[in-house]
Amino acid sequence: VILRQLENAASEIRNIDLEPAGSIALAVPPGAGHFLVPQLVRRFQSRYPNVLIRIVSGFSGYIHDALVRGRVDVACLHGPQPQKGFEITPLVNEEVFLVGKRGRLPKGFSHVGIRDLAALPLILPSRSNSSRRLIDEIAANQRTEINVTIEVDDPSLIRSLLRDGRGFSLLS
C-alpha cells in the first residue's frame, strides 16, 4: 500500500503540468455498484484518460477496513461511521426490499415492518456489516428480535440461498 502511494505521489510530481496520471482504487458494495459504477467509470475515464481506475467490491465492513488500511482511495459505504481523517458525502437514500423465492412470502404482506421479520427465516450478513447493524438497531429500538437463521458475508451466496428458498433477505 505504501509503495503504491509513493508511486502515485512520484507520478503526480513528475507530471504536475501534464494531465493527471496514475491510478485510483474505488471500493463499492455490489448492489450500489451495479447502479453507480458504469456511469462513474464512463465519466471518470472521459475526464482522466491517463488514470487507471481499480474497482473493489464487497460488503461495507470489508470496504471500511480496506479504506482505513489504505488499500483503496475512495469508498462508497452503507451507513459509514464518522472517522478522523475521512470526509463523508451522502450520495443516495436507498429503498430496502424483502427478497425471497417467489410464492414463499406469507399472504397479506405488502409492506413489511421490522416486527414482521420476527416470523421469517432471515439470511443476513454478519454484524460487522453496516446494513445488518442498522437492522439490529431498529429491531432493538422496537423491542423486537429478528429471526436470523443464516449469516453470509457474500452477496452472491445470499442470492443463491434465496433462489434455493432457504429464507428471506433485506436488499437494496
ZAMARGU-4260 file (C-alpha; in steps of 0.2 Angstrom, whole numbers, plus 5000, padded with zeros to 4 digits):
<rodrens>
0) 5000/5000/5000 | 5014/5012/5005 | 5024/5008/4989 | 5008/5011/4978 | 5005/5028/4987
5) 5023/5033/4984 | 5022/5028/4966 | 5007/5038/4964 | 5015/5053/4973 | 5030/5052/4962
10) 5020/5051/4946 | 5010/5066/4951 | 5026/5076/4954 | 5033/5071/4938 | 5018/5075/4928
15) 5012/5091/4938 | 5010/5101/4922 | 5003/5086/4912 | 4986/5078/4913 | 4983/5068/4929
20) 4990/5050/4928 | 4992/5036/4940 | 4979/5025/4947 | 4964/5026/4959 | 4956/5012/4969
25) 4937/5013/4972 | 4928/5002/4984 | 4909/4999/4982 | 4896/4987/4988 | 4889/4976/4975
30) 4871/4982/4975 | 4876/5000/4973 | 4890/4996/4961 | 4878/4989/4948 | 4870/5007/4948
35) 4884/5018/4951 | 4900/5011/4943 | 4895/5011/4925 | 4891/5029/4924 | 4905/5034/4936
40) 4918/5025/4926 | 4912/5032/4910 | 4913/5050/4917 | 4930/5047/4925 | 4938/5040/4910
45) 4932/5054/4899 | 4939/5067/4911 | 4955/5057/4916 | 4960/5046/4902 | 4978/5043/4909
50) 4972/5037/4926 | 4969/5018/4929 | 4953/5015/4939 | 4953/4999/4950 | 4936/4994/4957
55) 4935/4983/4973 | 4918/4976/4978 | 4912/4969/4995 | 4901/4972/5010 | 4903/4988/5020
60) 4914/4980/5034 | 4927/4974/5021 | 4926/4991/5012 | 4929/5001/5028 | 4944/4990/5033
65) 4951/4992/5015 | 4949/5011/5016 | 4956/5013/5034 | 4971/5002/5029 | 4974/5012/5013
70) 4971/4998/5001 | 4958/5009/4992 | 4957/5028/4990 | 4939/5031/4989 | 4924/5021/4996
75) 4905/5020/4994 | 4898/5013/5010 | 4881/5010/5018 | 4879/5020/5034 | 4898/5025/5036
80) 4903/5029/5054 | 4912/5046/5056 | 4931/5044/5057 | 4945/5056/5060 | 4954/5060/5043
85) 4939/5055/5032 | 4926/5065/5024 | 4908/5058/5022 | 4897/5064/5007 | 4880/5057/5007
90) 4875/5050/4989 | 4858/5042/4989 | 4845/5035/5001 | 4840/5018/4996 | 4824/5008/4997
95) 4826/4991/5006 | 4816/4976/5000 | 4812/4960/5007 | 4818/4947/4995 | 4814/4928/4994
100) 4809/4914/4982 | 4793/4918/4973 | 4777/4911/4982 | 4786/4909/4999 | 4781/4925/5007
105) 4765/4923/5019 | 4749/4930/5011 | 4744/4948/5015 | 4762/4955/5016 | 4763/4971/5005
110) 4773/4982/5017 | 4784/4974/5029 | 4789/4981/5046 | 4803/4976/5057 | 4791/4966/5068
115) 4785/4956/5053 | 4803/4950/5051 | 4802/4940/5068 | 4791/4927/5059 | 4803/4925/5044
120) 4819/4915/5042 | 4832/4928/5038 | 4848/4927/5028 | 4858/4942/5033 | 4876/4947/5033
125) 4886/4946/5050 | 4885/4960/5062 | 4901/4968/5055 | 4890/4974/5040 | 4883/4991/5042
130) 4866/4986/5035 | 4865/4972/5047 | 4870/4984/5062 | 4856/4996/5056 | 4843/4982/5055
135) 4848/4976/5073 | 4847/4994/5080 | 4830/4996/5073 | 4824/4979/5080 | 4831/4983/5097
140) 4823/5001/5097 | 4806/4992/5094 | 4810/4978/5106 | 4809/4965/5093 | 4820/4950/5090
145) 4823/4946/5071 | 4825/4928/5066 | 4842/4927/5058 | 4844/4908/5053 | 4859/4910/5041
150) 4873/4923/5041 | 4883/4926/5025 | 4895/4939/5020 | 4895/4936/5002 | 4881/4944/4991
155) 4881/4931/4978 | 4879/4917/4991 | 4865/4926/4999 | 4856/4927/4981 | 4860/4908/4979
160) 4852/4904/4996 | 4837/4915/4991 | 4834/4906/4975 | 4835/4889/4984 | 4821/4895/4996
165) 4832/4895/5012 | 4824/4911/5018 | 4822/4929/5015 | 4834/4944/5015 | 4834/4963/5015
170) 4842/4970/5000 | 4843/4987/4992
</rodrens>
